[in-house]
Amino acid sequence: MQDITRLISTLIYIETLLILVRVALSWFPQIDPWHPLVRVLRAVVDPVLLPFRRILPTFGGIDFSPVLAIIVLSWLGQLIANLGAGFDPGQEIARVVSQIVLTIIIVFCVAVLLRVLISVFDADPWHPVVQMIRQMSNPLIRPFAQVVPRSRSVDLAAIAALVAYVVLYFVARNVLSIWVHGL
């Protein structure tokens, strides 16, 4: 039984690495999508990502399905490893939900931090990457833009949003930790 669980855990680990490679390749549009290795990679990874893409919409043009797939695969690997040791399914589900929520908040923080950085370093507003970051972060900053005064030099709404999302992360981490360990 231990050999089977080790094999399954290894396969899950390999699939997780392949998902990361697939994501990294998507950042390089000059790579030929019809190259045999890329096609094999897509054939192995895309069937795993497809169910997550159906339930998780893109947010600001970012596909969060690989993040959710990696979290679920990680959870499955730990579940299989703990199969013989006995575990509480309610606590495992709570742990996965906690990981998903915290990962999404971290992604929000990174998106807003990028917005702050392009503001501080006065990046070219017409550069495609700058426009993508602004488009991606606009929904996250919009509530703060109505409260914080505008500034020509620094995006104060982005700074306020970043502070709020970092505080939200620490509060959510503590509350979710209490919730998970309380089950």
Buried (B, 14 or more C-beta within 10 A) or exposed (E): EEEEBEEBBEEBEEBBEBBEBBBEBEEEEEEEEEEEEBEEBBEBBEEBBEEBBEEBEEBBEEBBBBBBBBBBBBBBBBBBBEEEEEEEEEBBEBBBBBBBBBBBBBBBBEBBBBBBEBBEEEBEEEEEEBEBBBEBBEEBBEEBBEEBEEEEEEBBBBBBBBEBBBEBBEEBBEEBEEBBEEE
